[in-house]
């Protein structure tokens, strides 16, 4: 466990249990083999759909084939966790998934397709856990693609509220220094992509009326806030401080902000892998 995470858990001890599970899942996923990024001709085949706002993993042309790597990675993650000490409910869910997919490679590939599809198909067994483990595995598999995609794409040509890689809705934003003040970047809680978005406006309903956007500074959480929209009643967790951005953009490390937003009557509209 790195020092930044240790320090964070020291001041947020209620996150320790999920941190332990998260660490075990990440360790299991780290052993999975990553898929190669798309070849240059695939990027060019995808360019027109990118211009229309179609996410890479939803494209008809140039979409990377990650199904086989994803299924293998998910199988490895499930196997590793089945042998790990976990909370009873999580262990039972992992065991059910292992039994469900044992000797059924087609079902395992179907599960990965369901995770990538964004829930449009019929949910398989343990949907919440499968989505969490599936994206944990796929994040490792997709890492070279996400990095290459970041280098290839024209950020000013996207400016959509959904993730350019997987089409998920953002869960966290970060304000970063820019030539004209601060720029807002959105973070995907599924594949880990980050992308530029307009500074003012709700990424969920498109409301850009400043009078309908409120900012709630969180007491005791320096540089963390909730940007809330009176148009759709949604909220976006926002990191407005320097230091430990990767840690604070991980979604699970700021679940206390989700709880606070819910207490105030706001809805979580981002695509999160964590249930409150």
C-alpha positions in Angstrom: 0.0 0.0 0.0 1.5 3.3 -1.0 2.1 6.3 1.3 -0.7 8.5 -0.2 -3.3 5.8 0.2 -2.1 5.0 3.8 -2.4 8.7 4.6 -5.9 8.9 3.1 -7.1 5.8 5.0 -5.7 7.2 8.2 -8.0 10.2 7.9 -10.9 8.2 6.3 -10.8 4.9 8.2 -14.3 3.9 7.1 -12.9 3.2 3.7 -10.4 0.6 5.0 -12.6 -2.4 4.3 -13.3 -1.4 0.7 -9.6 -0.5 0.3 -8.7 -4.0 1.2 -11.1 -5.6 -1.3 -10.0 -3.0 -3.9 -6.4 -3.8 -3.4 -7.0 -7.6 -3.8 -8.9 -7.0 -7.0 -6.3 -4.7 -8.4 -3.5 -7.2 -7.6 -5.4 -9.9 -9.3 -6.1 -7.8 -12.4 -2.5 -6.7 -12.6 -1.5 -10.2 -13.6 -3.7 -10.2 -16.6 -2.3 -9.8 -20.1 -3.1 -6.4 -21.7 -4.4 -6.3 -25.3 -2.5 -4.5 -28.0 -3.8 -1.0 -29.0 -5.5 -0.6 -32.4 -3.2 -0.3 -35.4 -3.0 3.1 -37.2 -5.4 2.0 -39.9 -8.0 1.2 -37.3 -7.8 4.7 -35.9 -8.4 6.1 -39.3 -11.3 3.8 -39.8 -12.8 5.1 -36.6 -12.2 8.8 -37.2 -15.6 9.6 -38.7 -17.5 8.0 -35.8 -15.3 9.8 -33.3 -16.4 13.0 -35.0 -20.0 12.0 -34.4 -19.5 11.3 -30.7 -19.4 7.5 -30.9 -17.3 6.0 -28.2 -14.4 3.8 -29.3 -15.8 0.6 -27.8 -19.2 1.2 -29.4 -17.9 2.0 -32.9 -18.7 -0.1 -36.0 -15.3 0.7 -37.6 -11.9 0.4 -35.9 -13.2 -0.9 -32.6 -10.5 -2.9 -30.7 -11.2 -6.6 -30.2 -10.7 -7.1 -26.4 -13.2 -9.9 -25.8 -10.7 -12.7 -25.6 -8.3 -10.8 -23.4 -11.1 -9.5 -21.3 -12.6 -13.0 -20.7 -9.2 -14.4 -19.8 -8.5 -11.5 -17.4 -11.9 -11.8 -15.8 -11.4 -15.6 -15.3 -8.0 -14.9 -13.7 -9.5 -12.2 -11.4 -12.3 -14.5 -10.2 -9.9 -17.4 -9.6 -7.5 -15.3 -7.6 -10.3 -13.8 -5.5 -11.8 -17.2 -4.8 -8.7 -18.0 -2.9 -8.4 -14.7 -1.1 -9.9 -13.6 2.3 -12.9 -11.5 1.5 -16.0 -10.2 3.3 -18.6 -13.0 3.4 -21.0 -11.4 0.9 -18.2 -10.7 -1.6 -16.7 -14.2 -1.2 -20.1 -15.8 -1.8 -20.6 -13.7 -5.0 -17.2 -14.6 -6.3 -17.8 -18.3 -5.6 -21.1 -18.1 -7.5 -19.4 -16.5 -10.5 -16.7 -19.1 -10.5 -19.2 -21.9 -10.5 -21.3 -20.1 -13.2 -18.4 -19.8 -15.6 -16.5 -23.0 -14.9 -16.0 -24.9 -18.1 -18.2 -22.4 -20.0 -15.9 -20.1 -22.1 -18.8 -18.9 -24.2 -20.7 -17.7 -21.1 -17.5 -16.0 -19.9 -17.2 -14.1 -23.2 -20.9 -13.3 -23.0 -20.3 -11.8 -19.5 -17.6 -9.6 -20.8 -19.8 -8.5 -23.7 -22.5 -7.6 -21.2 -20.0 -5.5 -19.2 -18.9 -3.7 -22.3 -22.4 -3.2 -23.6 -23.5 -1.0 -20.7 -26.3 -3.1 -19.4 -28.4 -3.1 -22.5 -28.6 -6.9 -22.6 -30.1 -9.2 -19.9 -28.1 -9.1 -16.7 -26.3 -12.3 -15.8 -25.7 -13.7 -12.3 -24.3 -11.2 -9.6 -24.6 -8.2 -12.0 -23.2 -5.6 -9.6 -20.2 -7.8 -8.6 -19.7 -8.9 -12.2 -19.6 -5.3 -13.5 -17.1 -4.3 -10.8 -14.8 -7.3 -11.5 -15.3 -7.1 -15.2 -14.3 -3.5 -15.5 -11.4 -4.0 -13.0 -10.1 -6.7 -15.4 -10.9 -4.7 -18.6 -9.2 -1.6 -17.3 -5.9 -3.6 -17.2 -6.6 -5.1 -20.6 -7.5 -1.7 -22.1 -4.6 0.3 -20.6 -2.5 0.3 -23.8 -5.5 1.3 -25.9 -6.6 4.1 -23.5 -3.0 5.5 -23.6 -2.8 5.3 -27.4 -6.3 6.7 -27.8 -5.3 9.7 -25.5 -2.4 10.4 -27.8 -4.4 10.1 -31.0 -7.7 11.9 -30.3 -8.4 15.6 -30.7 -9.7 16.5 -27.3 -11.3 19.8 -28.5 -13.1 17.7 -31.1 -14.9 15.6 -28.5 -16.4 17.7 -25.7 -19.1 15.1 -25.1 -20.3 14.2 -21.6 -19.8 10.5 -22.1 -16.5 8.7 -22.0 -14.8 8.7 -25.4 -13.5 5.1 -24.8 -16.5 3.2 -23.3 -19.4 5.7 -23.3 -19.9 5.6 -19.5 -21.0 8.8 -17.8 -18.4 10.4 -15.6 -18.3 10.0 -11.8 -15.5 12.5 -10.9 -14.1 15.7 -12.4 -10.7 17.4 -11.8 -9.9 21.0 -12.2 -6.4 21.4 -13.6 -4.3 24.5 -14.4 -4.6 25.9 -17.9 -3.6 28.9 -19.9 -6.9 30.6 -19.2 -7.5 29.7 -15.6 -8.5 26.1 -14.8 -9.7 23.4 -17.2 -12.2 20.7 -16.2 -11.4 17.1 -17.0 -13.9 14.3 -16.5 -12.9 10.9 -15.2 -14.5 7.6 -16.2 -15.1 5.2 -13.4 -15.1 2.2 -15.7 -12.2 2.2 -18.1 -10.2 5.0 -16.5 -10.2 7.4 -19.4 -10.0 11.1 -18.7 -11.1 13.8 -21.1 -11.6 17.6 -21.4 -15.1 19.1 -20.9 -16.4 22.6 -20.8 -15.7 24.4 -17.6 -19.3 25.3 -16.7 -22.3 23.0 -17.2 -23.9 19.7 -16.1 -22.5 16.6 -17.9 -25.7 14.7 -17.2 -28.5 16.9 -18.5 -26.5 19.6 -20.5 -27.7 22.5 -18.3 -25.3 25.4 -18.8 -27.2 28.0 -16.9 -24.9 29.2 -14.1 -27.8 30.0 -11.8 -28.8 26.4 -11.8 -25.4 25.1 -10.9 -24.4 25.1 -7.3 -21.0 24.3 -5.6 -20.9 22.7 -2.2 -17.6 22.7 -0.5 -17.2 19.7 1.8 -16.2 20.5 5.4 -13.0 18.7 6.4 -12.3 17.7 2.8 -9.9 20.3 1.5 -10.2 20.7 -2.3 -13.1 18.3 -2.7 -16.5 19.5 -3.6 -19.9 18.7 -5.1 -21.0 20.4 -8.3 -24.8 20.0 -8.2 -27.4 20.7 -10.9 -30.8 22.0 -10.1 -32.0 21.0 -13.6 -31.6 17.2 -13.2 -30.8 17.0 -9.4 -27.6 15.3 -10.3 -24.1 15.9 -8.9 -20.5 15.6 -9.9 -17.7 15.0 -7.4 -14.9 17.4 -8.2 -11.3 17.5 -7.2 -10.1 21.1 -7.0 -6.8 20.6 -5.2 -3.3 19.6 -6.2 -1.7 16.4 -5.0 -2.8 12.7 -5.2 -5.1 13.2 -8.3 -5.0 9.5 -9.3 -6.1 8.5 -5.8 -8.9 11.0 -5.6 -10.2 10.3 -9.1 -10.6 6.6 -8.2 -14.3 7.0 -7.3 -14.2 4.6 -4.3 -11.9 6.9 -2.3 -14.5 9.7 -2.3 -17.7 7.6 -1.6 -18.2 9.8 1.5 -19.1 12.6 -1.0 -21.7 10.3 -2.6 -23.3 9.6 0.8 -23.3 13.4 1.5 -25.0 14.1 -1.8 -27.6 11.5 -1.2 -28.4 12.9 2.2 -29.0 16.2 0.5 -31.4 14.7 -1.9 -29.2 14.6 -5.0 -29.0 11.6 -7.4 -25.8 9.8 -8.6 -26.1 9.9 -12.4 -22.5 8.9 -13.2 -21.7 5.3 -14.1 -20.2 4.0 -10.8 -19.0 0.5 -10.0 -19.8 1.0 -6.3 -23.1 0.7 -4.6 -24.0 2.8 -1.5 
